[in-house]
């Protein structure tokens, strides 16, 4: 059973890597983002999307940690 889980995890990771690779290869058009008057450099669409994904993966857990921490502090004050 343990080996089956490892094989399924490996297959899932390989499929995910293949999907990301296909996305990157299909989205090589260069674009420049404009946000609040700031113009970014010319980058491929795939690079911008991957950067946004990585930033979200860093910010999301930090926000979750902060919210969990504040709720624990509030519960301690109530007791």
MIKE-509205 format. One record per residue: residue number from 1; residue in one letter; x, y, z of N, C-alpha, C in turn. Coordinates in Angstrom, 1 decimal. Layout:
N
<rec><num>NUM</num><residuo>a</residuo><n_u>X</n_u><n_v>Y</n_v><n_w>Z</n_w><ca_u>X</ca_u><ca_v>Y</ca_v><ca_w>Z</ca_w><c_u>X</c_u><c_v>Y</c_v><c_w>Z</c_w></rec>
...
***
This chain:
79
<rec><num>1</num><residuo>x</residuo><n_u>0.8</n_u><n_v>-1.2</n_v><n_w>0.0</n_w><ca_u>0.0</ca_u><ca_v>0.0</ca_v><ca_w>0.0</ca_w><c_u>0.9</c_u><c_v>1.3</c_v><c_w>0.0</c_w></rec>
<rec><num>2</num><residuo>x</residuo><n_u>1.9</n_u><n_v>1.2</n_v><n_w>0.8</n_w><ca_u>2.8</ca_u><ca_v>2.4</ca_v><ca_w>0.9</ca_w><c_u>3.5</c_u><c_v>2.6</c_v><c_w>-0.5</c_w></rec>
<rec><num>3</num><residuo>x</residuo><n_u>3.9</n_u><n_v>1.6</n_v><n_w>-1.2</n_w><ca_u>4.5</ca_u><ca_v>1.7</ca_v><ca_w>-2.5</ca_w><c_u>3.5</c_u><c_v>2.3</c_v><c_w>-3.5</c_w></rec>
<rec><num>4</num><residuo>x</residuo><n_u>2.3</n_u><n_v>1.9</n_v><n_w>-3.4</n_w><ca_u>1.2</ca_u><ca_v>2.4</ca_v><ca_w>-4.4</ca_w><c_u>1.1</c_u><c_v>3.9</c_v><c_w>-4.2</c_w></rec>
<rec><num>5</num><residuo>x</residuo><n_u>1.1</n_u><n_v>4.4</n_v><n_w>-2.9</n_w><ca_u>1.0</ca_u><ca_v>5.8</ca_v><ca_w>-2.6</ca_w><c_u>2.2</c_u><c_v>6.6</c_v><c_w>-3.2</c_w></rec>
<rec><num>6</num><residuo>x</residuo><n_u>3.3</n_u><n_v>6.0</n_v><n_w>-3.1</n_w><ca_u>4.5</ca_u><ca_v>6.7</ca_v><ca_w>-3.6</ca_w><c_u>4.5</c_u><c_v>6.7</c_v><c_w>-5.1</c_w></rec>
<rec><num>7</num><residuo>x</residuo><n_u>4.0</n_u><n_v>5.7</n_v><n_w>-5.8</n_w><ca_u>3.9</ca_u><ca_v>5.6</ca_v><ca_w>-7.2</ca_w><c_u>2.9</c_u><c_v>6.7</c_v><c_w>-7.7</c_w></rec>
<rec><num>8</num><residuo>x</residuo><n_u>1.7</n_u><n_v>6.7</n_v><n_w>-7.0</n_w><ca_u>0.7</ca_u><ca_v>7.7</ca_v><ca_w>-7.4</ca_w><c_u>1.2</c_u><c_v>9.1</c_v><c_w>-7.2</c_w></rec>
<rec><num>9</num><residuo>x</residuo><n_u>1.9</n_u><n_v>9.4</n_v><n_w>-6.1</n_w><ca_u>2.5</ca_u><ca_v>10.7</ca_v><ca_w>-5.9</ca_w><c_u>3.5</c_u><c_v>11.0</c_v><c_w>-7.0</c_w></rec>
<rec><num>10</num><residuo>x</residuo><n_u>4.3</n_u><n_v>10.1</n_v><n_w>-7.4</n_w><ca_u>5.3</ca_u><ca_v>10.4</ca_v><ca_w>-8.4</ca_w><c_u>4.7</c_u><c_v>10.6</c_v><c_w>-9.7</c_w></rec>
<rec><num>11</num><residuo>x</residuo><n_u>3.6</n_u><n_v>9.9</n_v><n_w>-10.1</n_w><ca_u>2.9</ca_u><ca_v>10.1</ca_v><ca_w>-11.3</ca_w><c_u>2.2</c_u><c_v>11.5</c_v><c_w>-11.3</c_w></rec>
<rec><num>12</num><residuo>x</residuo><n_u>1.6</n_u><n_v>11.8</n_v><n_w>-10.2</n_w><ca_u>1.0</ca_u><ca_v>13.1</ca_v><ca_w>-10.0</ca_w><c_u>2.0</c_u><c_v>14.3</c_v><c_w>-10.2</c_w></rec>
<rec><num>13</num><residuo>x</residuo><n_u>3.2</n_u><n_v>14.2</n_v><n_w>-9.6</n_w><ca_u>4.2</ca_u><ca_v>15.2</ca_v><ca_w>-9.7</ca_w><c_u>4.7</c_u><c_v>15.3</c_v><c_w>-11.1</c_w></rec>
<rec><num>14</num><residuo>x</residuo><n_u>4.9</n_u><n_v>14.2</n_v><n_w>-11.8</n_w><ca_u>5.4</ca_u><ca_v>14.2</ca_v><ca_w>-13.2</ca_w><c_u>4.3</c_u><c_v>14.8</c_v><c_w>-14.1</c_w></rec>
<rec><num>15</num><residuo>x</residuo><n_u>3.1</n_u><n_v>14.5</n_v><n_w>-13.9</n_w><ca_u>2.0</ca_u><ca_v>15.1</ca_v><ca_w>-14.7</ca_w><c_u>1.9</c_u><c_v>16.7</c_v><c_w>-14.4</c_w></rec>
<rec><num>16</num><residuo>x</residuo><n_u>2.1</n_u><n_v>17.1</n_v><n_w>-13.2</n_w><ca_u>2.1</ca_u><ca_v>18.5</ca_v><ca_w>-12.9</ca_w><c_u>3.3</c_u><c_v>19.2</c_v><c_w>-13.5</c_w></rec>
<rec><num>17</num><residuo>x</residuo><n_u>4.5</n_u><n_v>18.6</n_v><n_w>-13.5</n_w><ca_u>5.7</ca_u><ca_v>19.1</ca_v><ca_w>-14.2</ca_w><c_u>5.4</c_u><c_v>19.2</c_v><c_w>-15.7</c_w></rec>
<rec><num>18</num><residuo>x</residuo><n_u>4.9</n_u><n_v>18.2</n_v><n_w>-16.3</n_w><ca_u>4.6</ca_u><ca_v>18.3</ca_v><ca_w>-17.7</ca_w><c_u>3.6</c_u><c_v>19.4</c_v><c_w>-18.1</c_w></rec>
<rec><num>19</num><residuo>x</residuo><n_u>2.6</n_u><n_v>19.6</n_v><n_w>-17.2</n_w><ca_u>1.6</ca_u><ca_v>20.6</ca_v><ca_w>-17.5</ca_w><c_u>2.2</c_u><c_v>22.0</c_v><c_w>-17.4</c_w></rec>
<rec><num>20</num><residuo>x</residuo><n_u>3.1</n_u><n_v>22.2</n_v><n_w>-16.4</n_w><ca_u>3.8</ca_u><ca_v>23.5</ca_v><ca_w>-16.2</ca_w><c_u>4.7</c_u><c_v>23.7</c_v><c_w>-17.4</c_w></rec>
<rec><num>21</num><residuo>x</residuo><n_u>5.4</n_u><n_v>22.7</n_v><n_w>-17.8</n_w><ca_u>6.3</ca_u><ca_v>22.8</ca_v><ca_w>-19.0</ca_w><c_u>5.5</c_u><c_v>23.2</c_v><c_w>-20.2</c_w></rec>
<rec><num>22</num><residuo>x</residuo><n_u>4.4</n_u><n_v>22.5</n_v><n_w>-20.5</n_w><ca_u>3.6</ca_u><ca_v>22.8</ca_v><ca_w>-21.6</ca_w><c_u>3.1</c_u><c_v>24.3</c_v><c_w>-21.6</c_w></rec>
<rec><num>23</num><residuo>x</residuo><n_u>2.7</n_u><n_v>24.7</n_v><n_w>-20.4</n_w><ca_u>2.2</ca_u><ca_v>26.1</ca_v><ca_w>-20.2</ca_w><c_u>3.3</c_u><c_v>27.1</c_v><c_w>-20.5</c_w></rec>
<rec><num>24</num><residuo>x</residuo><n_u>4.5</n_u><n_v>26.8</n_v><n_w>-20.0</n_w><ca_u>5.6</ca_u><ca_v>27.8</ca_v><ca_w>-20.3</ca_w><c_u>6.0</c_u><c_v>27.8</c_v><c_w>-21.7</c_w></rec>
<rec><num>25</num><residuo>x</residuo><n_u>6.0</n_u><n_v>26.6</n_v><n_w>-22.4</n_w><ca_u>6.4</ca_u><ca_v>26.6</ca_v><ca_w>-23.8</ca_w><c_u>5.3</c_u><c_v>27.2</c_v><c_w>-24.7</c_w></rec>
<rec><num>26</num><residuo>x</residuo><n_u>4.1</n_u><n_v>27.2</n_v><n_w>-24.3</n_w><ca_u>3.0</ca_u><ca_v>27.7</ca_v><ca_w>-25.1</ca_w><c_u>2.8</c_u><c_v>29.2</c_v><c_w>-24.9</c_w></rec>
<rec><num>27</num><residuo>x</residuo><n_u>3.3</n_u><n_v>29.8</n_v><n_w>-23.9</n_w><ca_u>3.1</ca_u><ca_v>31.2</ca_v><ca_w>-23.5</ca_w><c_u>4.4</c_u><c_v>32.0</c_v><c_w>-23.5</c_w></rec>
<rec><num>28</num><residuo>x</residuo><n_u>5.0</n_u><n_v>32.1</n_v><n_w>-24.6</n_w><ca_u>6.3</ca_u><ca_v>32.8</ca_v><ca_w>-24.7</ca_w><c_u>6.1</c_u><c_v>34.3</c_v><c_w>-25.2</c_w></rec>
<rec><num>29</num><residuo>x</residuo><n_u>4.9</n_u><n_v>34.8</n_v><n_w>-25.5</n_w><ca_u>4.7</ca_u><ca_v>36.1</ca_v><ca_w>-25.9</ca_w><c_u>5.1</c_u><c_v>37.1</c_v><c_w>-24.8</c_w></rec>
<rec><num>30</num><residuo>x</residuo><n_u>5.9</n_u><n_v>38.1</n_v><n_w>-25.2</n_w><ca_u>6.3</ca_u><ca_v>39.1</ca_v><ca_w>-24.3</ca_w><c_u>5.2</c_u><c_v>40.2</c_v><c_w>-24.1</c_w></rec>
<rec><num>31</num><residuo>x</residuo><n_u>5.0</n_u><n_v>40.5</n_v><n_w>-22.8</n_w><ca_u>4.1</ca_u><ca_v>41.6</ca_v><ca_w>-22.4</ca_w><c_u>4.7</c_u><c_v>42.4</c_v><c_w>-21.4</c_w></rec>
<rec><num>32</num><residuo>x</residuo><n_u>4.1</n_u><n_v>43.6</n_v><n_w>-21.3</n_w><ca_u>4.6</ca_u><ca_v>44.6</ca_v><ca_w>-20.2</ca_w><c_u>3.4</c_u><c_v>44.9</c_v><c_w>-19.4</c_w></rec>
<rec><num>33</num><residuo>x</residuo><n_u>3.4</n_u><n_v>44.8</n_v><n_w>-18.1</n_w><ca_u>2.3</ca_u><ca_v>45.1</ca_v><ca_w>-17.2</ca_w><c_u>2.4</c_u><c_v>46.5</c_v><c_w>-16.8</c_w></rec>
<rec><num>34</num><residuo>x</residuo><n_u>1.2</n_u><n_v>47.2</n_v><n_w>-16.8</n_w><ca_u>1.1</ca_u><ca_v>48.6</ca_v><ca_w>-16.3</ca_w><c_u>0.2</c_u><c_v>48.6</c_v><c_w>-15.1</c_w></rec>
<rec><num>35</num><residuo>x</residuo><n_u>0.8</n_u><n_v>49.0</n_v><n_w>-13.9</n_w><ca_u>0.0</ca_u><ca_v>49.1</ca_v><ca_w>-12.7</ca_w><c_u>0.3</c_u><c_v>50.4</c_v><c_w>-12.0</c_w></rec>
<rec><num>36</num><residuo>x</residuo><n_u>-0.7</n_u><n_v>51.2</n_v><n_w>-11.8</n_w><ca_u>-0.7</ca_u><ca_v>52.4</ca_v><ca_w>-11.1</ca_w><c_u>0.5</c_u><c_v>53.3</c_v><c_w>-11.6</c_w></rec>
<rec><num>37</num><residuo>x</residuo><n_u>0.6</n_u><n_v>53.4</n_v><n_w>-12.9</n_w><ca_u>1.6</ca_u><ca_v>54.2</ca_v><ca_w>-13.6</ca_w><c_u>2.9</c_u><c_v>53.6</c_v><c_w>-13.7</c_w></rec>
<rec><num>38</num><residuo>x</residuo><n_u>3.1</n_u><n_v>52.4</n_v><n_w>-13.1</n_w><ca_u>4.4</ca_u><ca_v>51.8</ca_v><ca_w>-13.1</ca_w><c_u>4.4</c_u><c_v>50.7</c_v><c_w>-14.2</c_w></rec>
<rec><num>39</num><residuo>x</residuo><n_u>5.3</n_u><n_v>50.8</n_v><n_w>-15.2</n_w><ca_u>5.4</ca_u><ca_v>49.9</ca_v><ca_w>-16.3</ca_w><c_u>6.5</c_u><c_v>48.9</c_v><c_w>-16.0</c_w></rec>
<rec><num>40</num><residuo>x</residuo><n_u>6.1</n_u><n_v>47.6</n_v><n_w>-16.0</n_w><ca_u>7.1</ca_u><ca_v>46.6</ca_v><ca_w>-15.8</ca_w><c_u>7.9</c_u><c_v>46.2</c_v><c_w>-17.0</c_w></rec>
<rec><num>41</num><residuo>x</residuo><n_u>9.0</n_u><n_v>45.5</n_v><n_w>-16.9</n_w><ca_u>9.8</ca_u><ca_v>45.1</ca_v><ca_w>-18.0</ca_w><c_u>9.0</c_u><c_v>44.1</c_v><c_w>-18.9</c_w></rec>
<rec><num>42</num><residuo>x</residuo><n_u>9.5</n_u><n_v>44.0</n_v><n_w>-20.1</n_w><ca_u>8.9</ca_u><ca_v>43.0</ca_v><ca_w>-21.1</ca_w><c_u>9.3</c_u><c_v>41.6</c_v><c_w>-20.6</c_w></rec>
<rec><num>43</num><residuo>x</residuo><n_u>8.3</n_u><n_v>40.8</n_v><n_w>-20.3</n_w><ca_u>8.6</ca_u><ca_v>39.4</ca_v><ca_w>-19.8</ca_w><c_u>7.5</c_u><c_v>38.5</c_v><c_w>-20.5</c_w></rec>
<rec><num>44</num><residuo>x</residuo><n_u>7.9</n_u><n_v>37.2</n_v><n_w>-20.7</n_w><ca_u>6.9</ca_u><ca_v>36.3</ca_v><ca_w>-21.2</ca_w><c_u>5.7</c_u><c_v>36.1</c_v><c_w>-20.3</c_w></rec>
<rec><num>45</num><residuo>x</residuo><n_u>4.5</n_u><n_v>35.9</n_v><n_w>-20.8</n_w><ca_u>3.3</ca_u><ca_v>35.7</ca_v><ca_w>-20.0</ca_w><c_u>3.5</c_u><c_v>34.6</c_v><c_w>-19.0</c_w></rec>
<rec><num>46</num><residuo>x</residuo><n_u>4.2</n_u><n_v>33.5</n_v><n_w>-19.4</n_w><ca_u>4.4</ca_u><ca_v>32.4</ca_v><ca_w>-18.5</ca_w><c_u>5.3</c_u><c_v>32.8</c_v><c_w>-17.3</c_w></rec>
<rec><num>47</num><residuo>x</residuo><n_u>6.3</n_u><n_v>33.7</n_v><n_w>-17.5</n_w><ca_u>7.1</ca_u><ca_v>34.1</ca_v><ca_w>-16.4</ca_w><c_u>6.3</c_u><c_v>34.9</c_v><c_w>-15.4</c_w></rec>
<rec><num>48</num><residuo>x</residuo><n_u>5.5</n_u><n_v>35.8</n_v><n_w>-15.9</n_w><ca_u>4.6</ca_u><ca_v>36.7</ca_v><ca_w>-15.0</ca_w><c_u>3.7</c_u><c_v>35.8</c_v><c_w>-14.2</c_w></rec>
<rec><num>49</num><residuo>x</residuo><n_u>3.1</n_u><n_v>34.8</n_v><n_w>-14.9</n_w><ca_u>2.2</ca_u><ca_v>33.9</ca_v><ca_w>-14.2</ca_w><c_u>2.9</c_u><c_v>33.1</c_v><c_w>-13.1</c_w></rec>
<rec><num>50</num><residuo>x</residuo><n_u>4.0</n_u><n_v>32.5</n_v><n_w>-13.4</n_w><ca_u>4.8</ca_u><ca_v>31.7</ca_v><ca_w>-12.5</ca_w><c_u>5.2</c_u><c_v>32.6</c_v><c_w>-11.3</c_w></rec>
<rec><num>51</num><residuo>x</residuo><n_u>5.7</n_u><n_v>33.8</n_v><n_w>-11.5</n_w><ca_u>6.1</ca_u><ca_v>34.7</ca_v><ca_w>-10.5</ca_w><c_u>4.9</c_u><c_v>35.0</c_v><c_w>-9.5</c_w></rec>
<rec><num>52</num><residuo>x</residuo><n_u>3.7</n_u><n_v>35.3</n_v><n_w>-10.2</n_w><ca_u>2.5</ca_u><ca_v>35.6</ca_v><ca_w>-9.4</ca_w><c_u>2.1</c_u><c_v>34.4</c_v><c_w>-8.5</c_w></rec>
<rec><num>53</num><residuo>x</residuo><n_u>2.3</n_u><n_v>33.2</n_v><n_w>-9.1</n_w><ca_u>2.0</ca_u><ca_v>31.9</ca_v><ca_w>-8.3</ca_w><c_u>2.9</c_u><c_v>31.8</c_v><c_w>-7.1</c_w></rec>
<rec><num>54</num><residuo>x</residuo><n_u>4.2</n_u><n_v>32.0</n_v><n_w>-7.4</n_w><ca_u>5.2</ca_u><ca_v>31.9</ca_v><ca_w>-6.3</ca_w><c_u>4.9</c_u><c_v>32.9</c_v><c_w>-5.2</c_w></rec>
<rec><num>55</num><residuo>x</residuo><n_u>4.6</n_u><n_v>34.1</n_v><n_w>-5.6</n_w><ca_u>4.4</ca_u><ca_v>35.2</ca_v><ca_w>-4.6</ca_w><c_u>3.1</c_u><c_v>34.8</c_v><c_w>-3.7</c_w></rec>
<rec><num>56</num><residuo>x</residuo><n_u>2.1</n_u><n_v>34.3</n_v><n_w>-4.4</n_w><ca_u>0.9</ca_u><ca_v>33.9</ca_v><ca_w>-3.7</ca_w><c_u>1.2</c_u><c_v>32.7</c_v><c_w>-2.8</c_w></rec>
<rec><num>57</num><residuo>x</residuo><n_u>2.1</n_u><n_v>31.8</n_v><n_w>-3.2</n_w><ca_u>2.4</ca_u><ca_v>30.6</ca_v><ca_w>-2.3</ca_w><c_u>3.2</c_u><c_v>31.1</c_v><c_w>-1.1</c_w></rec>
<rec><num>58</num><residuo>x</residuo><n_u>3.9</n_u><n_v>32.2</n_v><n_w>-1.2</n_w><ca_u>4.6</ca_u><ca_v>32.7</ca_v><ca_w>0.0</ca_w><c_u>3.7</c_u><c_v>33.6</c_v><c_w>0.9</c_w></rec>
<rec><num>59</num><residuo>x</residuo><n_u>2.8</n_u><n_v>34.4</n_v><n_w>0.3</n_w><ca_u>2.0</ca_u><ca_v>35.3</ca_v><ca_w>1.1</ca_w><c_u>0.8</c_u><c_v>34.5</c_v><c_w>1.8</c_w></rec>
<rec><num>60</num><residuo>x</residuo><n_u>0.2</n_u><n_v>33.6</n_v><n_w>1.1</n_w><ca_u>-0.9</ca_u><ca_v>32.8</ca_v><ca_w>1.6</ca_w><c_u>-0.6</c_u><c_v>32.2</c_v><c_w>3.0</c_w></rec>
<rec><num>61</num><residuo>x</residuo><n_u>0.4</n_u><n_v>31.4</n_v><n_w>3.1</n_w><ca_u>0.7</ca_u><ca_v>30.8</ca_v><ca_w>4.4</ca_w><c_u>1.0</c_u><c_v>31.8</c_v><c_w>5.5</c_w></rec>
<rec><num>62</num><residuo>x</residuo><n_u>1.7</n_u><n_v>32.9</n_v><n_w>5.1</n_w><ca_u>2.0</ca_u><ca_v>34.0</ca_v><ca_w>6.1</ca_w><c_u>0.7</c_u><c_v>34.6</c_v><c_w>6.6</c_w></rec>
<rec><num>63</num><residuo>x</residuo><n_u>-0.2</n_u><n_v>34.9</n_v><n_w>5.8</n_w><ca_u>-1.5</ca_u><ca_v>35.4</ca_v><ca_w>6.2</ca_w><c_u>-2.2</c_u><c_v>34.4</c_v><c_w>7.1</c_w></rec>
<rec><num>64</num><residuo>x</residuo><n_u>-2.2</n_u><n_v>33.2</n_v><n_w>6.7</n_w><ca_u>-2.9</ca_u><ca_v>32.1</ca_v><ca_w>7.5</ca_w><c_u>-2.2</c_u><c_v>32.0</c_v><c_w>8.9</c_w></rec>
<rec><num>65</num><residuo>x</residuo><n_u>-0.9</n_u><n_v>32.1</n_v><n_w>9.0</n_w><ca_u>-0.2</ca_u><ca_v>32.1</ca_v><ca_w>10.3</ca_w><c_u>-0.6</c_u><c_v>33.3</c_v><c_w>11.1</c_w></rec>
<rec><num>66</num><residuo>x</residuo><n_u>-0.6</n_u><n_v>34.5</n_v><n_w>10.5</n_w><ca_u>-1.0</ca_u><ca_v>35.6</ca_v><ca_w>11.3</ca_w><c_u>-2.4</c_u><c_v>35.6</c_v><c_w>11.8</c_w></rec>
<rec><num>67</num><residuo>x</residuo><n_u>-3.3</n_u><n_v>35.1</n_v><n_w>11.0</n_w><ca_u>-4.7</ca_u><ca_v>35.0</ca_v><ca_w>11.4</ca_w><c_u>-4.9</c_u><c_v>34.0</c_v><c_w>12.5</c_w></rec>
<rec><num>68</num><residuo>x</residuo><n_u>-4.2</n_u><n_v>32.9</n_v><n_w>12.4</n_w><ca_u>-4.2</ca_u><ca_v>31.9</ca_v><ca_w>13.4</ca_w><c_u>-3.6</c_u><c_v>32.3</c_v><c_w>14.7</c_w></rec>
<rec><num>69</num><residuo>x</residuo><n_u>-2.6</n_u><n_v>33.1</n_v><n_w>14.6</n_w><ca_u>-1.9</ca_u><ca_v>33.6</ca_v><ca_w>15.8</ca_w><c_u>-2.8</c_u><c_v>34.6</c_v><c_w>16.6</c_w></rec>
<rec><num>70</num><residuo>x</residuo><n_u>-3.5</n_u><n_v>35.5</n_v><n_w>15.8</n_w><ca_u>-4.3</ca_u><ca_v>36.5</ca_v><ca_w>16.5</ca_w><c_u>-5.6</c_u><c_v>35.8</c_v><c_w>17.1</c_w></rec>
<rec><num>71</num><residuo>x</residuo><n_u>-6.1</n_u><n_v>34.8</n_v><n_w>16.4</n_w><ca_u>-7.2</ca_u><ca_v>34.1</ca_v><ca_w>17.0</ca_w><c_u>-6.8</c_u><c_v>33.4</c_v><c_w>18.3</c_w></rec>
<rec><num>72</num><residuo>x</residuo><n_u>-5.6</n_u><n_v>32.8</n_v><n_w>18.4</n_w><ca_u>-5.2</ca_u><ca_v>32.2</ca_v><ca_w>19.6</ca_w><c_u>-5.0</c_u><c_v>33.2</c_v><c_w>20.7</c_w></rec>
<rec><num>73</num><residuo>x</residuo><n_u>-4.5</n_u><n_v>34.4</n_v><n_w>20.4</n_w><ca_u>-4.3</ca_u><ca_v>35.4</ca_v><ca_w>21.4</ca_w><c_u>-5.7</c_u><c_v>35.8</c_v><c_w>21.9</c_w></rec>
<rec><num>74</num><residuo>x</residuo><n_u>-6.7</n_u><n_v>36.0</n_v><n_w>21.1</n_w><ca_u>-8.0</ca_u><ca_v>36.4</ca_v><ca_w>21.5</ca_w><c_u>-8.6</c_u><c_v>35.3</c_v><c_w>22.4</c_w></rec>
<rec><num>75</num><residuo>x</residuo><n_u>-8.4</n_u><n_v>34.1</n_v><n_w>22.1</n_w><ca_u>-9.0</ca_u><ca_v>33.0</ca_v><ca_w>22.9</ca_w><c_u>-8.3</c_u><c_v>33.0</c_v><c_w>24.3</c_w></rec>
<rec><num>76</num><residuo>x</residuo><n_u>-7.0</n_u><n_v>33.3</n_v><n_w>24.4</n_w><ca_u>-6.4</ca_u><ca_v>33.3</ca_v><ca_w>25.7</ca_w><c_u>-6.9</c_u><c_v>34.5</c_v><c_w>26.5</c_w></rec>
<rec><num>77</num><residuo>x</residuo><n_u>-7.2</n_u><n_v>35.6</n_v><n_w>25.9</n_w><ca_u>-7.7</ca_u><ca_v>36.7</ca_v><ca_w>26.7</ca_w><c_u>-9.1</c_u><c_v>36.5</c_v><c_w>27.2</c_w></rec>
<rec><num>78</num><residuo>x</residuo><n_u>-9.9</n_u><n_v>35.7</n_v><n_w>26.5</n_w><ca_u>-11.3</ca_u><ca_v>35.4</ca_v><ca_w>26.9</ca_w><c_u>-11.3</c_u><c_v>34.5</c_v><c_w>28.1</c_w></rec>
<rec><num>79</num><residuo>x</residuo><n_u>-10.3</n_u><n_v>33.7</n_v><n_w>28.3</n_w><ca_u>-10.3</ca_u><ca_v>32.7</ca_v><ca_w>29.4</ca_w><c_u>-9.9</c_u><c_v>33.3</c_v><c_w>30.7</c_w></rec>
***
